Structure formats: structure tokens, C-alpha cells
Amino acid sequence: MAVYVMYLAIAMALTLVATPLVKKLAVRWGAVDKPDHRKVHTRIMPRLGGLAIYISFAICFFLFVPKTKEALSIFIGGTIIVITGAIDDRYQISPKAKLLGQIIAATIVMVGGLRVELFNLPFDGQINFSWLLSIPITMLWVVGVTNAVNLIDGLDGLAAGVSGIALLAMSVMAFMMANTLAILFGVILLGAVIGFLFFNFHPAKIFMGDTGSLFLGFNLAALSVLGFKQVALMAFIVPILILGVPLSDTFYAIVRRWLHKEPIFQPDKNHLHHCLLSMGYSHRKTVIVIYSISAVFALSAVLLSQSKQWAAVIFIGVLLILLEMGSEAVGLMGKKTGPLLRFVRLFRVREERLENTRSGK
């Protein structure tokens, strides 16, 4: 345990040193973020901060991580993602070009042997995938998680903090399963993220940009495949819960745009952080609230992995209902009330009418 804490501290220190240097590079190179109608900040900010996270990660990778085929594939794929994100932070490339970089990175990870090959189901069930199914499922997972983290990067410290909480949970799970490679990746990335948060938490001095959000999303996706292949309980429920905030926000964005007949990839201001800001929460409080939600998801994942299967199924059902009600309450589905809350209100009105009838009113 002590050696992992040391690795985390080294990664954090490296990011603390690298971030001011990257900030100067971003300004000189012109990788800056200008305010617009969708963004919360009101002044030009240097981005490219994710490069500092990558530099810290790369140094620690070469110093401490065994150079297995799986480890090298994650590192090379992550490097391609960083290059893609850095080019976008400077030149604003098209979504198709960014997607191409993600597909190449995901392909490298799969060539390295990281693929979703089975689903472990409740009550000792299992679904095994042939390579024809394994490849598209893995591709969808890696690209989906990568973009999910990118989508929540809308407030100071939000994507970094949520990713840090997810990395902590994954590291704990990997430690419980004695998965050394997953632990190393988890603690090194966690240390790098913590170091970056000193500069990125509100009020931010630098943004991580697509360089950082895509890199963290990619590594979270790859780490989940690396670390949870053999989880006894529904292999992908655990990482889905750990990544509950970015994945659910992305899911509701897709549903919301489909319901309103808007293009799926069209940006809007109805993500979770936008909704909380519109409810009157301050910038800092909004981030802390989302941190808290992410921590609940992460803790639930850890507890779920240790639960009996029948209890886990009930727990997941209750959690999904609470998630839906919460999303409807804050307006993730749009301004109109969602179906669950509408049902609750109708039930409440019906109960009030029955009570009034009984009392003779």
C-alpha cells in the first residue's frame, strides 16, 4: 500500500510542476478558450491543461508500470487521444476527425488484448461474445465513455473531480481484486488529477481542454475493461455505476435531443451542471453537488461488488428509479415534468381528493 501512495504523490508533484509550464505553452500556442453563449466563463482562458496530466502520467508510466502488451496498448492509445485533443484545443477540428482519433486509439487497445468478451449475469449466468460481437461492443464502450467525460467538462474542476472520484473507486476495486496493473494505472492517474485540480478548481487558472477530458475518459474506459473482466457480479454494472454521472448525463442528453427532435450531436445548455446552475446553485456549489452524486455512485459500486446477487438486483432497481426521479426533478429531460414525477403528482392529487371526500370537504 505504501508504495502506491508514493506513486500517487510523485504523479501529483509532477503535475504541480508541469501545469504552470503547460499554461505558458497554451497561451503562446494560442490554445485558449473564448467565452460564448454556451459557456459559463466570461474571460479568455488557456486550455491544454490535460497535457500536464499526460506528462505526469507518461513519466510515471515509464518509471513504475510493467511494459506488458496491455499496458503499452493503453499508453499508446492514450497518446493518440492526447494528440487528437491537443490539435482540437488549438485548431477546433471537426467532430468526425476527433472520432477518428478515438477509433484508432480504441483499436490499439483491442489489438493489445483488452476486449469485452463476456457479461457475467446474476445468479451464475454468463454471456460470451464472439470476436465479431466483442470488437464493436468494446469500441462502443471506449468511445462512449471517452465522450461522456468530455461532455461533462463544463465547469471549473468538474471533469477532473468526477474522474478523480471514479479513479479512486476503480483503484480500490483493483486493490480488492489484487490487480496490480489496474492499481498502478489508477493511482498514477489519480495523483495526476489531484495535482491538476490545484489549478483547475474554481476559480480555474487553466482548463484541461479536450486534451484532458478525452484522455481521462479514454483511460477510465480502458481501465474498466482491464480491471473488471472477472468481477463476479454483472461485469459492467460496477464500472457503469462508478462512471454514473458522465454516462447518465450523456444518456439523458441523447434522449432529450431525440424527444425534442434535435440533432443528437448538437450542443445545448441542459446538462446536469447547467440545470443545477439554473436552479440557483453557485458555480462552486454545483461542482460540489455533482462530486457528491459521483461519490454516491462510486461507493454504491464498491458495496455492490460485495453484495449478494439478489440484494444487488434489488439495489440496482431502486437506484435506477432514484436516478430517473432525480434527473426529472432537475430538468435533464427538458422543462416538462418526466413520467415518474408526473405519476407521483397524480397519485398525490388522487390521495388528497380521497382524503377530502372522507372528511366531507
C-alpha positions in Angstrom: 0.0 0.0 0.0 2.8 2.5 0.9 4.4 2.1 -2.5 1.1 3.0 -4.2 0.8 6.1 -2.0 4.3 7.1 -3.0 3.5 6.7 -6.7 0.4 8.8 -6.3 2.4 11.6 -4.5 5.0 11.5 -7.3 2.4 11.8 -10.0 0.7 14.7 -8.1 4.1 16.5 -7.7 4.9 16.1 -11.4 1.6 17.7 -12.4 2.1 20.6 -10.0 5.4 21.3 -11.7 4.1 20.7 -15.3 0.9 22.7 -15.2 2.3 26.2 -15.0 4.7 25.3 -17.9 1.8 24.0 -19.9 -0.2 27.1 -19.1 2.5 29.3 -20.7 2.7 26.9 -23.7 -1.1 27.1 -24.2 -1.1 31.0 -24.2 1.9 31.1 -26.6 0.5 28.5 -28.9 -3.0 30.1 -29.0 -4.7 27.1 -27.3 -7.2 29.3 -25.4 -11.0 29.1 -24.7 -13.1 32.1 -25.6 -16.4 32.8 -23.9 -19.6 32.2 -25.9 -23.4 31.7 -25.2 -22.9 28.1 -24.1 -20.0 28.6 -21.8 -20.0 29.7 -18.1 -16.7 31.5 -18.0 -16.6 35.2 -19.1 -12.9 35.6 -19.9 -10.3 34.0 -22.2 -8.8 31.0 -20.5 -5.8 28.9 -21.5 -6.7 25.3 -22.1 -4.5 22.3 -23.0 -4.2 21.6 -19.2 -4.7 17.9 -19.9 -1.2 17.9 -21.4 0.2 18.4 -17.8 -1.8 15.3 -16.7 -0.4 13.3 -19.6 3.2 14.4 -18.9 2.9 13.3 -15.3 1.3 10.0 -16.4 3.9 9.3 -19.1 6.9 9.8 -16.7 5.3 7.6 -14.1 4.4 5.0 -16.7 8.0 4.6 -17.8 9.3 4.6 -14.2 6.8 2.3 -12.5 4.5 0.4 -14.8 5.4 -3.1 -16.2 5.6 -2.8 -20.0 3.1 -5.6 -20.8 1.2 -5.7 -24.0 -2.0 -4.4 -22.3 -0.2 -1.6 -20.6 1.6 -0.5 -23.8 -1.6 -0.5 -25.8 -3.3 1.7 -23.2 -0.3 4.1 -23.2 -0.1 4.3 -27.0 -3.9 4.7 -27.3 -3.8 7.4 -24.7 -1.0 9.2 -26.5 -3.1 9.3 -29.7 -6.0 10.7 -27.8 -3.8 13.4 -26.3 -2.5 14.4 -29.7 -6.1 14.5 -31.1 -7.3 16.6 -28.1 -4.3 19.0 -28.3 -5.0 19.6 -32.0 -8.6 20.3 -31.3 -7.8 22.6 -28.4 -5.7 24.7 -30.8 -7.5 24.4 -34.1 -11.1 23.2 -33.3 -11.1 20.2 -35.6 -14.4 18.6 -36.7 -16.2 16.0 -34.6 -15.5 13.4 -37.3 -11.8 14.0 -37.0 -11.9 13.7 -33.2 -14.0 10.5 -33.6 -11.4 9.1 -35.9 -8.7 9.6 -33.3 -10.8 7.8 -30.7 -11.5 4.9 -33.0 -7.8 4.5 -33.7 -7.0 4.6 -30.0 -9.7 2.1 -29.2 -8.5 -0.2 -32.0 -4.9 -0.2 -30.5 -6.3 -1.1 -27.1 -8.2 -4.1 -28.6 -5.1 -5.2 -30.5 -3.4 -5.1 -27.1 -5.8 -7.7 -25.8 -8.3 -5.6 -24.0 -11.8 -6.5 -25.2 -15.2 -7.1 -23.6 -15.5 -10.8 -24.1 -18.3 -11.7 -21.7 -21.0 -10.4 -19.4 -21.4 -12.0 -16.0 -25.1 -12.1 -15.2 -26.9 -12.5 -11.8 -27.4 -16.0 -10.4 -24.3 -17.5 -12.1 -25.4 -16.7 -15.7 -22.9 -15.6 -18.3 -23.0 -14.3 -21.9 -19.9 -15.0 -24.0 -19.2 -12.9 -27.1 -17.5 -14.0 -30.3 -14.9 -11.7 -31.6 -17.4 -10.3 -34.1 -19.5 -9.0 -31.2 -16.6 -8.3 -28.8 -15.0 -5.8 -31.1 -18.0 -3.4 -31.7 -19.0 -3.6 -28.1 -15.6 -2.7 -26.9 -15.4 0.1 -29.4 -18.7 1.5 -28.3 -17.7 1.3 -24.7 -14.3 3.1 -25.1 -15.6 5.8 -27.5 -18.8 6.2 -25.4 -17.0 6.7 -22.1 -14.4 8.9 -23.7 -17.0 11.3 -25.0 -19.1 11.1 -21.8 -16.3 12.6 -19.7 -15.7 15.2 -22.4 -19.4 16.2 -22.3 -19.4 17.0 -18.5 -16.3 19.2 -18.8 -18.4 22.4 -18.5 -17.4 23.9 -15.1 -14.1 24.5 -13.3 -12.8 21.3 -11.8 -15.9 19.2 -12.8 -14.5 16.7 -15.2 -11.2 16.4 -13.3 -13.0 15.9 -9.9 -15.5 13.4 -11.2 -12.8 11.5 -13.0 -10.7 11.5 -9.8 -13.6 10.0 -7.8 -14.0 7.3 -10.4 -10.3 6.6 -10.4 -10.3 6.3 -6.6 -13.2 3.8 -6.8 -11.5 1.8 -9.6 -8.2 1.7 -7.6 -10.0 0.4 -4.5 -11.7 -2.2 -6.5 -8.5 -3.2 -8.2 -6.8 -3.4 -4.8 -9.6 -5.7 -3.6 -9.0 -8.0 -6.6 -5.2 -7.8 -6.4 -5.0 -6.5 -10.0 -1.5 -4.8 -9.8 -1.6 -3.3 -13.3 -5.0 -1.7 -12.8 -3.9 -0.4 -9.4 -0.8 1.3 -10.9 -2.8 2.9 -13.7 -5.4 4.1 -11.2 -3.2 5.6 -8.6 -0.9 7.3 -11.1 -3.8 8.9 -12.9 -5.4 9.8 -9.6 -2.3 11.6 -8.4 -2.0 13.5 -11.7 -5.7 14.6 -11.5 -5.3 15.8 -7.9 -2.3 17.8 -8.8 -4.2 19.4 -11.7 -7.2 20.3 -9.5 -5.0 22.8 -7.6 -5.1 24.9 -10.8 -8.4 23.8 -12.2 -10.9 24.1 -9.3 -13.0 27.2 -9.2 -11.8 29.8 -10.0 -9.7 28.0 -12.5 -6.4 29.2 -13.8 -6.3 26.8 -16.7 -8.8 24.4 -18.4 -7.9 20.8 -19.2 -9.5 21.1 -22.6 -10.2 18.2 -24.9 -6.6 17.1 -24.3 -7.5 16.3 -20.7 -11.2 15.3 -20.8 -10.7 12.9 -23.8 -7.5 11.5 -22.2 -9.2 10.8 -18.8 -12.3 9.4 -20.5 -10.3 7.0 -22.6 -8.2 5.8 -19.6 -11.3 5.3 -17.5 -12.8 3.2 -20.3 -9.7 1.2 -20.8 -9.1 0.8 -17.0 -12.6 -0.5 -16.6 -12.0 -3.2 -19.2 -8.6 -4.0 -17.7 -9.8 -4.2 -14.1 -13.3 -5.7 -14.2 -13.1 -8.6 -16.6 -13.6 -11.1 -13.8 -16.0 -9.3 -11.5 -18.4 -11.9 -10.4 -21.5 -9.7 -10.4 -22.6 -8.4 -13.8 -19.2 -7.4 -15.1 -20.2 -4.0 -16.4 -22.6 -2.9 -13.7 -19.7 -1.9 -11.5 -17.9 0.4 -13.9 -21.2 1.8 -15.2 -22.0 2.8 -11.6 -18.5 4.2 -11.0 -19.0 6.3 -14.1 -22.6 7.0 -13.3 -22.5 10.8 -13.6 -21.0 11.2 -17.0 -22.8 8.2 -18.5 -26.2 9.2 -17.2 -25.7 12.8 -18.3 -24.8 11.6 -21.8 -27.8 9.2 -21.9 -30.3 11.9 -20.9 -28.7 14.3 -23.4 -29.3 11.8 -26.2 -32.9 11.1 -25.0 -33.6 14.8 -24.5 -32.5 15.8 -28.0 -34.4 12.8 -29.6 -37.6 13.8 -27.8 -37.3 17.4 -28.9 -36.3 16.3 -32.5 -32.9 18.0 -32.3 -29.7 16.6 -33.7 -28.1 14.2 -31.3 -24.7 15.8 -31.5 -26.0 19.4 -31.2 -24.6 21.1 -28.0 -27.1 22.5 -25.6 -27.3 24.1 -22.1 -29.3 21.3 -20.4 -26.6 19.1 -19.0 -26.6 18.4 -15.3 -24.3 21.3 -14.4 -26.4 23.7 -16.4 -29.6 22.5 -14.7 -28.1 23.0 -11.2 -26.9 26.5 -12.1 -30.3 27.4 -13.4 -31.8 26.3 -10.0 -29.7 28.9 -8.3 -26.7 27.0 -7.2 -23.3 28.8 -7.4 -20.5 27.6 -9.6 -18.6 26.1 -6.7 -21.8 24.5 -5.1 -22.8 23.0 -8.3 -19.5 21.3 -8.7 -19.6 20.0 -5.1 -23.1 18.7 -5.6 -22.0 16.7 -8.6 -18.9 15.5 -6.8 -21.3 14.2 -4.1 -23.5 12.4 -6.6 -20.4 10.9 -8.2 -19.2 9.7 -4.8 -22.5 8.1 -4.0 -22.3 6.2 -7.4 -18.7 5.1 -6.7 -19.5 4.0 -3.1 -22.5 2.1 -4.4 -20.4 0.3 -6.9 -17.9 -0.8 -4.3 -20.7 -2.0 -1.9 -22.5 -3.7 -4.8 -19.4 -5.7 -5.7 -19.5 -7.2 -2.2 -23.3 -7.8 -2.0 -25.2 -11.0 -2.5 -26.7 -11.2 -6.0 -30.4 -11.0 -5.0 -29.7 -7.9 -2.9 -27.7 -6.4 -5.7 -30.5 -6.7 -8.2 -32.9 -5.0 -5.8 -30.4 -2.3 -5.1 -29.8 -1.6 -8.8 -33.6 -1.3 -9.4 -34.0 1.2 -6.5 -31.0 3.2 -7.7 -32.4 3.4 -11.3 -35.7 4.7 -10.0 -34.0 7.3 -7.8 -31.8 8.3 -10.8 -34.8 8.8 -13.0 -36.7 10.8 -10.4 -33.6 13.0 -9.7 -33.0 13.6 -13.4 -36.6 14.7 -13.9 -36.5 16.9 -10.8 -33.5 18.9 -12.1 -34.8 19.0 -15.7 -32.4 16.7 -17.5 -35.2 15.6 -19.7 -36.2 19.1 -20.5 -38.5 21.6 -18.9 -41.6 19.4 -18.9 -42.0 17.1 -16.0 -40.9 13.5 -16.6 -43.2 10.4 -16.4 -42.2 9.3 -12.9 -42.7 12.6 -11.2 -45.9 13.1 -13.1 -47.1 9.8 -11.8 -46.1 10.7 -8.2 -48.0 14.0 -8.5 -51.1 12.4 -9.9 -51.0 9.8 -7.1 -50.6 12.6 -4.6 -53.6 14.6 -6.0 -55.7 11.4 -6.0 -54.8 10.8 -2.3 -55.7 14.4 -1.5 -59.1 14.1 -3.2 -59.9 10.8 -1.4 -58.9 12.5 1.9 -61.1 15.4 1.2 -64.0 13.1 0.3 -63.6 11.2 3.6 -63.5 14.4 5.6 -66.6 15.8 3.9 -64.9 18.7 2.2 
